[in-house]
Amino acid sequence: MTEGEFFTYIYPVVPLVGLIGFLPQMITLLKLSDVPKSISLMTWYIWTATWAISFGYAVFALQDGLFALTSGMNLVCHVLIISVTLYKRNRYLAREEAAVLYAAE
């Protein structure tokens, strides 16, 4: 077995490992009942942009289904992290602002 064949056989594991890696962050975000302040959205935006480019490259330049699956899964997971973070920030910041206004009355 050549090195290329070896990596061709083990590469399908990459999306599974990647998905497992996202689960702790997603679970933490979903359980959080406060503003998620410790998540740097700029970092997640940059990572999302790189995965969007990788996905386009996989689909249009390489036409590699397995790499497209891997980069597409990473892209979706990054968008989910960003979406949940923005939702929680808006939801809990609005709640905090309403509490401050209510207390001032």
Residue pairs with C-beta under 8 A, 6 or more apart in sequence:
11 66
11 70
12 66
14 70
15 69
15 70
15 73
18 70
18 73
18 74
18 77
19 73
19 77
22 77
22 80
22 81
25 81
26 77
26 80
26 81
26 84
29 36
29 39
29 81
29 84
29 85
29 88
30 84
32 88
33 92
34 92
35 88
35 89
35 92
35 93
35 96
36 85
36 88
36 89
39 81
39 85
41 82
41 85
41 86
44 78
44 81
44 82
44 85
45 82
47 78
48 75
48 78
48 79
48 82
51 71
51 74
51 75
51 78
52 75
54 67
54 71
54 74
54 75
55 68
55 71
55 72
55 75
57 71
58 64
58 67
58 68
58 70
58 71
58 72
59 68
62 68
